[in-house]
Amino acid sequence: MNRVKWKGPYIENNLLKDVKSTKLMSKSTVQTISKNSIILPSFTELSFRVYNGKTFTIVKITDEMIGHKLGEFVPTRTQFFYKKSKNK
């Protein structure tokens, strides 16, 4: 379900403060746990460390990612593999 247009995009306030401070200090990574925040054009050329529930995953923001959410680029589940059994 989409968010109402008159409300505007959802971005966590702490995330905006962190992005502004990293641009001033010329750092390149921002650490966040907000996967539901929308990527803005001002986030390009930055890399985010997004929490997937276990570890922080690095996501480099490009122009094609604008308008999507941060959580779309962070895998939260691992692939399942069957263990091979030895022939007896």
Number of C-alpha atoms within 10 A of each C-alpha: 3 5 9 8 7 6 7 8 15 12 16 15 9 10 16 15 10 15 20 13 13 15 15 9 9 9 12 13 18 18 16 17 17 17 17 14 20 19 20 17 14 13 20 15 12 17 18 20 18 21 20 17 10 7 10 15 17 16 17 16 20 14 12 9 18 16 13 14 18 23 18 11 17 17 11 13 8 6 4 6 6 5 6 6 6 5 4 3
